[in-house]
Amino acid sequence: MAKLGKRTRAVREAFAGKEDLAVAEAVALVKANATAKFDETIEIAMNLGVDPRHADQMVRGVVSLPNGTGKTVRVAVFARGPKADEAKAAGADIVGAEDLMETIQGGTIDFDRCIATPDMMPIVGRLGKVLGPRNLMPNPKVGTVTMDVAQAVADAKGGQVQFKVEKAGVIHAGVGKASFDEAKIVENVKAFVDAVAKAKPAGAKGAYIKKVSISSTMGGGVSVDVSDVAAS
């Protein structure tokens, strides 16, 4: 059996026997054990009582975290003419049309969020097999297919997080950095859980939010008392 490193052992001991903590306690524990040499991301995982294979149980949405994510988000925008100029002025990192499509088809995806004006969707639609699995496909339901490209770019840069349930009924997201104040991470966690709760689909039966866990990139994770962060 492989010998555990000193840091791994310390993390395991810190989290041993601890579960279903109040959100503030959970954040304090995770933050205290995020001791890597870089600023670790604080991550949330939510187990939902849905089967996303059924259309009426799909959960997706977007939330603007009150204290941002701490992450630098690179934004690509599909637009032409004045809308392309607007996107550039708003701080978009990559702006294009057919040229951008060809770049992506060539295997280069150098962005974290993709926005498009409605008239560009016939071009963007050809990239579904590339962008879809990466959760980068522009979608009007989460505000990334829009004529207001400036606002969409500002939202993406300002801490807006998209979420989409995976096959196993789990949602993952980053909700801040270990360098954030505990209170700011708690606010972000509660805002994220609230947004997922409001996105409850019509087809969901029984308990909707089954489990909520918080962890850091290299540290341990702990479950949170669902009643402390969600109304249902």
Phi and psi in degrees as a GROMACS rama.xvg file:
@    title "Ramachandran Plot"
@    xaxis  label "Phi"
@    yaxis  label "Psi"
@TYPE xy
-64.8769  142.156  ALA-2
-80.314  132.571  LYS-3
-75.1208  141.098  LEU-4
-70.6303  161.746  GLY-5
-58.884  -42.6235  LYS-6
-67.3659  -41.889  ARG-7
-62.4904  -42.4878  THR-8
-62.1728  -43.5127  ARG-9
-62.5273  -41.1907  ALA-10
-64.959  -45.623  VAL-11
-59.7567  -41.8396  ARG-12
-66.005  -38.9695  GLU-13
-63.7165  -32.9555  ALA-14
-97.9927  -7.71641  PHE-15
-57.804  127.802  ALA-16
75.4061  5.97799  GLY-17
-106.381  124.876  LYS-18
-157.347  163.471  GLU-19
49.3648  48.3527  ASP-20
-81.7007  159.912  LEU-21
-62.226  149.981  ALA-22
-58.8059  -39.1733  VAL-23
-64.6753  -39.6716  ALA-24
-65.8359  -43.0645  GLU-25
-61.836  -44.7584  ALA-26
-63.4656  -43.2425  VAL-27
-61.0593  -41.8534  ALA-28
-66.0803  -47.6447  LEU-29
-64.5205  -44.2088  VAL-30
-62.6991  -41.5389  LYS-31
-65.7056  -25.4578  ALA-32
-105.135  10.5335  ASN-33
-89.9998  81.33  ALA-34
-110.105  18.3416  THR-35
-67.0022  167.716  ALA-36
-80.331  0.452582  LYS-37
-122.028  169.755  PHE-38
-79.3881  97.6718  ASP-39
-65.9699  149.417  GLU-40
-83.3441  136.343  THR-41
-89.2207  122.637  ILE-42
-114.791  147.531  GLU-43
-118.605  141.929  ILE-44
-128.608  130.874  ALA-45
-122.685  125.298  MET-46
-93.7134  120.027  ASN-47
-110.462  150.185  LEU-48
-85.3852  59.4083  GLY-49
-135.616  158.615  VAL-50
-119.547  97.5891  ASP-51
-66.1917  -3.99471  PRO-52
-68.268  -21.0222  ARG-53
-95.3573  129.503  HIS-54
-56.8603  -34.1048  ALA-55
-83.2882  7.99236  ASP-56
-123.264  13.0827  GLN-57
-74.9325  135.865  MET-58
-120.605  119.358  VAL-59
-151.644  155.418  ARG-60
176.611  -165.827  GLY-61
-147.06  146.555  VAL-62
-143.192  138.129  VAL-63
-93.6465  109.805  SER-64
-69.1312  134.707  LEU-65
-60.3092  -26.9063  PRO-66
-117.145  18.1013  ASN-67
70.4265  -179.842  GLY-68
-103.765  -16.7832  THR-69
79.8914  1.30641  GLY-70
-103.178  140.171  LYS-71
-81.7372  116.228  THR-72
-100.404  123.432  VAL-73
-89.9531  127.991  ARG-74
-116.579  130.801  VAL-75
-108.752  140.038  ALA-76
-129.234  128.476  VAL-77
-91.743  111.205  PHE-78
-162.83  161.564  ALA-79
-127.022  159.761  ARG-80
56.2669  -134.666  GLY-81
-57.9546  -34.5626  PRO-82
-69.1758  -33.9983  LYS-83
-65.4501  -40.9873  ALA-84
-63.4704  -41.7853  ASP-85
-59.2399  -44.8177  GLU-86
-61.8752  -43.5363  ALA-87
-63.1651  -43.123  LYS-88
-64.3424  -30.1562  ALA-89
-80.6469  -7.4315  ALA-90
105.416  14.1305  GLY-91
-61.2244  141.469  ALA-92
-82.1631  -33.7115  ASP-93
-136.118  130.168  ILE-94
-133.382  133.342  VAL-95
-173.623  -171.412  GLY-96
-136.799  -110.626  ALA-97
-59.9752  -36.0268  GLU-98
-63.0594  -39.3303  ASP-99
-68.9134  -38.9302  LEU-100
-59.1078  -43.8434  MET-101
-65.9464  -37.3882  GLU-102
-61.7361  -45.1299  THR-103
-67.1205  -42.2292  ILE-104
-61.7217  -28.3337  GLN-105
-77.9844  -2.87573  GLY-106
102.643  2.32252  GLY-107
-99.2016  112.976  THR-108
-124.811  90.3854  ILE-109
-106.091  50.6122  ASP-110
-155.781  162.202  PHE-111
-109.061  -17.1962  ASP-112
-142.656  139.409  ARG-113
-123.533  128.019  CYS-114
-122.87  147.59  ILE-115
-146.142  146.468  ALA-116
-78.3023  152.255  THR-117
-53.9213  -37.3036  PRO-118
-68.0771  -13.7771  ASP-119
-91.5936  -5.41877  MET-120
-63.7428  -30.7193  MET-121
-59.4851  -33.4959  PRO-122
-76.1503  -48.3161  ILE-123
-62.5574  -34.5607  VAL-124
-56.8625  -28.1821  GLY-125
-70.0844  -13.6981  ARG-126
-100.149  10.7038  LEU-127
-54.1938  -41.4643  GLY-128
-71.705  -20.0359  LYS-129
-91.6131  -48.56  VAL-130
-81.6223  -34.6218  LEU-131
-54.812  -54.2777  GLY-132
-62.5474  -19.8885  PRO-133
-94.399  5.21763  ARG-134
57.9059  37.215  ASN-135
-111.42  -2.39206  LEU-136
-68.1382  124.839  MET-137
-57.3002  141.334  PRO-138
-146.455  127.257  ASN-139
-62.3849  -25.9052  PRO-140
-66.0517  -24.8773  LYS-141
-113.813  15.6823  VAL-142
78.4742  16.3526  GLY-143
-101.848  -0.482567  THR-144
-113.388  106.506  VAL-145
-160.185  153.935  THR-146
-83.515  -20.5143  MET-147
-88.8168  68.496  ASP-148
-65.8917  -32.1765  VAL-149
-61.6789  -45.5564  ALA-150
-66.1719  -40.5225  GLN-151
-62.8607  -40.3629  ALA-152
-66.0498  -44.3668  VAL-153
-60.9509  -41.5854  ALA-154
-62.8994  -45.6245  ASP-155
-62.706  -39.723  ALA-156
-75.9076  -22.392  LYS-157
-97.1972  14.3476  GLY-158
106.304  16.2003  GLY-159
-78.2715  134.887  GLN-160
-120.178  129.043  VAL-161
-90.8843  147.2  GLN-162
-136.789  148.615  PHE-163
-151.775  129.699  LYS-164
-68.7439  139.183  VAL-165
-88.7221  174.779  GLU-166
-53.8633  -37.7503  LYS-167
-81.6328  5.09361  ALA-168
82.7757  25.5883  GLY-169
-115.15  142.235  VAL-170
-119.017  131.063  ILE-171
-117.814  148.189  HIS-172
-164.775  156.284  ALA-173
-89.1913  134.649  GLY-174
-123.43  24.3861  VAL-175
142.092  -173.472  GLY-176
-120.377  156.315  LYS-177
-61.4707  -22.8706  ALA-178
-76.8842  -12.5295  SER-179
-66.3549  152.148  PHE-180
-62.3033  146.861  ASP-181
-55.1005  -43.7163  GLU-182
-60.8441  -35.889  ALA-183
-70.6816  -37.1128  LYS-184
-67.015  -41.9927  ILE-185
-59.1224  -44.8851  VAL-186
-59.2121  -44.1223  GLU-187
-64.5235  -42.5874  ASN-188
-59.9825  -47.3085  VAL-189
-65.065  -38.1758  LYS-190
-65.7199  -39.8552  ALA-191
-67.2346  -47.0945  PHE-192
-62.2978  -38.6473  VAL-193
-63.0608  -41.1889  ASP-194
-65.5508  -41.0768  ALA-195
-66.5489  -38.9476  VAL-196
-61.6427  -41.6427  ALA-197
-70.3243  -19.7888  LYS-198
-89.6502  12.6485  ALA-199
-56.3791  124.016  LYS-200
-78.7458  158.972  PRO-201
-61.072  -31.7137  ALA-202
-83.5376  -2.0707  GLY-203
-70.7992  129.27  ALA-204
-119.589  145.98  LYS-205
72.3675  -154.728  GLY-206
-63.5872  127.834  ALA-207
-88.8732  -57.3019  TYR-208
-94.4412  104.882  ILE-209
-86.9579  -39.1149  LYS-210
-153.961  142.818  LYS-211
-128.807  128.685  VAL-212
-128.559  149.212  SER-213
-124.412  139.105  ILE-214
-148.461  175.248  SER-215
-119.82  166.186  SER-216
-51.7427  -47.4191  THR-217
-113.255  -3.87811  MET-218
-99.754  -166.772  GLY-219
-84.8775  175.797  GLY-220
-129.587  158.921  GLY-221
-147.029  145.597  VAL-222
-80.7875  151.248  SER-223
-111.681  144.299  VAL-224
-62.3738  110.876  ASP-225
-56.8946  -37.0084  VAL-226
-66.1644  -18.3785  SER-227
-83.7031  -16.6185  ASP-228
-121.35  -12.7262  VAL-229
-138.981  150.222  ALA-230
-80.8215  -17.8181  ALA-231
